[in-house]
Amino acid sequence: MTAQAKGVTGRMKKITMKDIRKQDYYYAEAIKTLQTNVNFAGKDVKAILITSCYPNEGKSDIAFSLAREIASSGKRVLLLDADLRKSSYVGRYQVQAKVSGLSQFLSGQIGVGDLMYATNFENLDMIFAGPSVPNPTALLGEGLLGTLLKKLREYYDYIFIDTPPVGSLIDAAIVAEKCDGAIFVVESEAVSYKVAKKAVDQIEKSGCRILGGVLNKVDMKKDKYYSHYKDRYHTYYEKIENRQEDRD
């Protein structure tokens, strides 16, 4: 770790995040596949934006799950919530401590020492969004965010940045200018090709490379291909579990 990077990360407070979502084997396997694809994106791809076209497509769940999965493999990971309009991390993951966030840092209210938090998940640190602000586009567009990311790159293997949906807001495109790549989350049967294409084009115009897309909330029962896939693997892993129980 360089002296400069240590100055950024050396004074972090510890907070507890609780993931109360019901465990789903197929979702977990999809996240592992996404992790593999990110690992093959290249060693220079560190700051990765995660966005969607519309709200509630599941991008924040995927951002957290992916960051946690990669951190569990031994990589140093930072999850940065850049949704300065409507953040949900504190409530969703039941953070009890009072935390500061990105909006306060970008507006000069706090320093970097009060911005970052070590979580109860090994190798995973967090920057929260902070209080909502009336001018998020202006704050994100200033040079301070780029300077911060430049310093963080020296310490972290991956920085995942969760932004507002790009379909109706420009915030994601502004943040994308400072990122090495972007992952697009699309809810199955909820987004038209035209809307998705327009959103992708907007990110690409910022100079950010599209690493790939995630088709989320697929109806496994409705889709014959995925239904067959699910049934086949459910039977396979049920047999494995039964064998393990017999051994025990």
C-alpha positions as CSV (number, residue, x, y, z in Angstrom):
1,M,0.0,0.0,0.0
2,T,1.4,3.4,-0.9
3,A,1.6,6.2,1.8
4,Q,-1.0,8.2,-0.1
5,A,-3.4,5.3,-0.2
6,K,-2.9,4.5,3.5
7,G,-3.8,8.1,4.2
8,V,-7.1,7.6,2.5
9,T,-8.0,4.3,4.1
10,G,-6.2,4.3,7.4
11,R,-8.8,5.9,9.6
12,M,-12.0,4.0,8.7
13,K,-14.7,3.3,11.2
14,K,-16.3,-0.1,11.3
15,I,-20.0,-0.5,10.6
16,T,-22.3,-3.6,10.4
17,M,-24.4,-4.3,7.3
18,K,-27.1,-7.1,7.5
19,D,-28.1,-8.8,4.3
20,I,-31.5,-10.2,5.2
21,R,-32.4,-11.3,1.6
22,K,-33.5,-14.9,1.2
23,Q,-30.7,-17.0,-0.1
24,D,-31.2,-18.2,-3.7
25,Y,-28.8,-20.7,-5.2
26,Y,-29.4,-19.7,-8.8
27,Y,-29.0,-16.0,-8.0
28,A,-25.7,-16.7,-6.2
29,E,-24.4,-18.7,-9.1
30,A,-25.3,-15.9,-11.5
31,I,-23.3,-13.5,-9.3
32,K,-20.3,-15.9,-9.4
33,T,-20.6,-15.9,-13.2
34,L,-20.6,-12.1,-13.2
35,Q,-17.6,-12.1,-10.9
36,T,-15.7,-14.3,-13.4
37,N,-16.6,-12.0,-16.3
38,V,-15.4,-9.0,-14.3
39,N,-12.1,-10.7,-13.5
40,F,-11.5,-11.2,-17.2
41,A,-12.3,-7.6,-18.1
42,G,-8.6,-6.7,-17.6
43,K,-6.3,-5.6,-14.9
44,D,-6.8,-1.9,-15.8
45,V,-10.5,-2.1,-15.1
46,K,-10.9,-1.0,-11.5
47,A,-13.6,1.6,-11.3
48,I,-16.8,0.0,-12.5
49,L,-20.2,1.8,-12.8
50,I,-23.4,-0.2,-12.2
51,T,-26.6,1.4,-13.5
52,S,-30.0,0.6,-15.1
53,C,-32.6,2.3,-17.2
54,Y,-35.3,2.7,-14.6
55,P,-35.6,2.5,-10.8
56,N,-36.3,-0.8,-9.1
57,E,-34.6,-3.0,-11.7
58,G,-32.3,-4.5,-9.0
59,K,-29.0,-2.8,-9.7
60,S,-28.2,-2.0,-6.1
61,D,-28.8,-5.6,-5.0
62,I,-26.5,-6.7,-7.8
63,A,-23.9,-4.1,-7.0
64,F,-23.8,-5.2,-3.3
65,S,-23.8,-8.9,-4.1
66,L,-21.1,-8.6,-6.7
67,A,-18.9,-6.4,-4.5
68,R,-19.3,-8.9,-1.6
69,E,-18.6,-11.9,-3.8
70,I,-15.4,-10.5,-5.2
71,A,-14.3,-9.3,-1.7
72,S,-14.8,-12.9,-0.4
73,S,-12.3,-14.1,-3.0
74,G,-9.5,-12.0,-1.3
75,K,-9.7,-8.8,-3.5
76,R,-9.8,-5.4,-1.8
77,V,-13.2,-4.0,-2.8
78,L,-15.0,-0.7,-2.3
79,L,-18.7,-0.1,-2.9
80,L,-19.5,3.5,-3.5
81,D,-23.1,4.7,-3.5
82,A,-23.3,7.6,-5.9
83,D,-27.1,7.9,-5.9
84,L,-27.3,11.3,-4.2
85,R,-31.0,11.5,-4.9
86,K,-32.5,8.4,-3.4
87,S,-30.1,6.1,-1.7
88,S,-31.4,2.9,0.0
89,Y,-28.3,1.2,1.4
90,V,-28.6,2.4,5.1
91,G,-32.2,1.2,5.4
92,R,-31.9,-1.9,3.2
93,Y,-28.9,-3.3,5.0
94,Q,-30.0,-2.1,8.5
95,V,-27.0,0.1,9.3
96,Q,-27.6,1.3,12.8
97,A,-24.7,3.6,13.1
98,K,-24.9,7.2,12.0
99,V,-22.9,7.5,8.8
100,S,-21.6,10.3,6.7
101,G,-21.5,10.1,2.9
102,L,-20.5,11.2,-0.5
103,S,-22.8,14.3,-0.7
104,Q,-21.2,15.7,2.4
105,F,-17.7,15.1,1.1
106,L,-18.3,16.6,-2.3
107,S,-19.9,19.7,-0.7
108,G,-16.9,20.2,1.6
109,Q,-18.6,19.3,4.9
110,I,-16.4,16.4,5.8
111,G,-13.0,15.1,4.8
112,V,-12.0,11.8,3.4
113,G,-11.2,10.4,6.9
114,D,-14.9,10.6,7.7
115,L,-16.2,9.3,4.4
116,M,-15.2,5.6,4.3
117,Y,-16.3,2.7,6.4
118,A,-15.0,-0.8,6.9
119,T,-17.9,-3.3,6.9
120,N,-18.4,-6.6,8.7
121,F,-17.8,-8.4,5.3
122,E,-14.1,-9.2,4.9
123,N,-12.2,-7.0,2.4
124,L,-15.4,-4.9,1.6
125,D,-15.4,-1.2,2.4
126,M,-18.3,1.2,1.9
127,I,-18.9,4.8,0.9
128,F,-22.5,5.8,1.5
129,A,-24.4,8.4,-0.5
130,G,-25.1,10.7,2.4
131,P,-28.1,13.1,2.6
132,S,-30.0,13.8,-0.6
133,V,-29.0,17.1,-2.2
134,P,-30.8,19.5,-4.6
135,N,-27.8,19.7,-6.9
136,P,-26.4,16.1,-7.3
137,T,-25.4,16.6,-11.0
138,A,-23.3,19.6,-10.1
139,L,-21.6,17.9,-7.2
140,L,-20.8,14.7,-9.2
141,G,-19.5,16.8,-12.1
142,E,-16.9,18.6,-10.1
143,G,-13.3,17.4,-10.0
144,L,-13.3,16.2,-6.4
145,L,-14.9,12.9,-7.3
146,G,-12.3,12.2,-9.9
147,T,-9.5,13.1,-7.5
148,L,-11.0,10.8,-4.9
149,L,-11.3,7.9,-7.3
150,K,-7.7,8.4,-8.5
151,K,-6.5,8.0,-4.9
152,L,-8.7,5.0,-4.2
153,R,-7.4,3.1,-7.3
154,E,-4.0,2.9,-5.6
155,Y,-5.4,0.7,-2.8
156,Y,-8.5,-1.1,-4.0
157,D,-8.6,-3.9,-6.6
158,Y,-12.2,-3.0,-7.5
159,I,-14.4,0.1,-6.9
160,F,-18.0,-0.5,-7.8
161,I,-20.1,2.6,-8.2
162,D,-23.9,2.4,-7.9
163,T,-25.5,5.3,-9.7
164,P,-29.1,6.5,-10.3
165,P,-30.8,5.0,-13.4
166,V,-29.5,6.6,-16.6
167,G,-32.9,6.5,-18.4
168,S,-34.1,9.8,-17.0
169,L,-31.1,11.3,-15.2
170,I,-27.7,12.4,-16.4
171,D,-25.9,11.5,-13.1
172,A,-24.7,8.1,-14.3
173,A,-23.2,9.5,-17.5
174,I,-21.3,12.1,-15.5
175,V,-19.8,9.4,-13.2
176,A,-19.1,7.2,-16.2
177,E,-16.5,9.7,-17.4
178,K,-14.4,8.8,-14.4
179,C,-14.9,5.0,-14.7
180,D,-13.1,2.2,-16.6
181,G,-16.2,0.3,-17.4
182,A,-19.9,-0.1,-16.9
183,I,-22.3,-2.9,-16.2
184,F,-25.9,-2.4,-17.3
185,V,-28.8,-4.0,-15.3
186,V,-32.0,-4.6,-17.3
187,E,-35.2,-6.0,-15.8
188,S,-36.6,-8.8,-17.9
189,E,-39.7,-7.7,-20.0
190,A,-39.7,-4.3,-18.4
191,V,-37.4,-2.3,-20.7
192,S,-37.8,-1.9,-24.5
193,Y,-34.8,-2.4,-26.8
194,K,-35.1,1.3,-27.9
195,V,-34.9,2.6,-24.3
196,A,-32.0,0.3,-23.4
197,K,-30.1,1.2,-26.6
198,K,-30.5,4.9,-25.8
199,A,-29.2,4.4,-22.3
200,V,-26.2,2.4,-23.4
201,D,-25.4,5.0,-26.1
202,Q,-25.4,7.7,-23.4
203,I,-22.9,5.9,-21.3
204,E,-20.7,5.2,-24.3
205,K,-20.7,8.8,-25.3
206,S,-19.0,9.6,-21.9
207,G,-16.1,7.5,-23.1
208,C,-16.8,4.6,-20.7
209,R,-16.6,1.1,-22.0
210,I,-19.7,-1.1,-21.6
211,L,-18.4,-4.4,-20.0
212,G,-21.7,-6.1,-20.4
213,G,-25.3,-6.4,-19.3
214,V,-27.3,-8.3,-16.6
215,L,-30.8,-9.6,-17.4
216,N,-32.5,-9.4,-14.0
217,K,-35.7,-10.7,-12.6
218,V,-36.2,-13.4,-15.2
219,D,-39.4,-15.4,-14.6
220,M,-37.9,-18.9,-14.5
221,K,-41.2,-20.6,-14.7
222,K,-42.4,-18.6,-17.7
223,D,-39.2,-18.9,-19.7
224,K,-38.9,-22.5,-21.0
225,Y,-35.1,-22.3,-21.4
226,Y,-34.4,-21.1,-17.9
227,S,-37.1,-23.3,-16.4
228,H,-35.4,-26.4,-17.9
229,Y,-32.0,-25.1,-16.7
230,K,-33.4,-24.6,-13.2
231,D,-35.1,-28.0,-12.9
232,R,-32.1,-29.8,-14.2
233,Y,-29.7,-28.2,-11.7
234,H,-32.1,-28.4,-8.8
235,T,-32.3,-32.2,-9.3
236,Y,-28.5,-32.4,-9.6
237,Y,-27.7,-30.4,-6.4
238,E,-30.5,-32.1,-4.5
239,K,-28.7,-35.4,-5.2
240,I,-25.4,-33.9,-3.9
241,E,-27.1,-32.7,-0.7
242,N,-28.6,-36.1,-0.1
243,R,-25.2,-37.8,-0.6
244,Q,-23.7,-35.4,1.9
245,E,-26.4,-36.1,4.5
246,D,-25.8,-39.9,4.1
247,R,-22.1,-39.3,4.8
248,D,-22.9,-37.3,7.9
